[in-house]
Amino acid sequence: ASPGSIRGDLGLTVGRNIIHGSDSLKSAEREINLWFNENEITSYASPRDAWLYE
């Protein structure tokens, strides 16, 4: 990741990452399928979205 980005500055070691962010939709789909099966994934609409994005 590029220096100055969250991933580049804070994702320095595998053992200390607090959260993961995929670099693309394709990567996200592949990575989600590594850890979850179809029954464990759900859609969720945050109630705040209507307020934030009106």
C-alpha positions in Angstrom: 0.0 0.0 0.0 1.1 3.6 -0.6 2.8 5.5 2.2 0.3 8.0 3.6 -2.7 5.7 3.2 -4.3 4.1 6.2 -3.3 0.7 5.0 0.3 1.8 4.2 0.8 3.6 7.5 -1.1 1.3 9.9 -1.1 -2.1 8.3 2.6 -2.6 8.8 2.6 -6.1 10.3 0.2 -9.1 10.1 0.3 -9.5 13.9 -0.7 -6.0 14.7 -3.5 -5.2 12.2 -6.7 -4.4 14.0 -8.9 -4.6 10.9 -8.7 -5.7 7.3 -9.7 -3.8 4.2 -9.6 -5.5 0.8 -8.1 -3.6 -2.1 -10.9 -4.4 -4.5 -14.4 -5.9 -4.8 -12.9 -9.0 -6.4 -10.4 -9.4 -3.5 -13.1 -8.8 -0.9 -15.3 -11.5 -2.4 -12.5 -14.0 -2.4 -11.4 -13.2 1.1 -15.0 -13.3 2.5 -15.4 -16.8 1.1 -12.2 -17.9 2.9 -13.8 -17.3 6.3 -17.6 -17.4 5.9 -20.1 -19.7 4.3 -23.3 -18.4 2.5 -25.5 -18.9 5.7 -23.2 -16.6 7.7 -23.5 -13.6 5.5 -26.4 -11.2 5.7 -27.4 -7.8 4.3 -27.7 -4.9 6.7 -28.9 -1.4 6.2 -27.7 0.9 8.9 -30.4 3.2 10.2 -27.9 6.1 10.1 -27.5 5.8 6.3 -30.8 7.6 5.7 -29.6 10.5 7.9 -26.1 10.6 6.6 -26.9 10.4 2.9 -30.2 12.2 2.5 
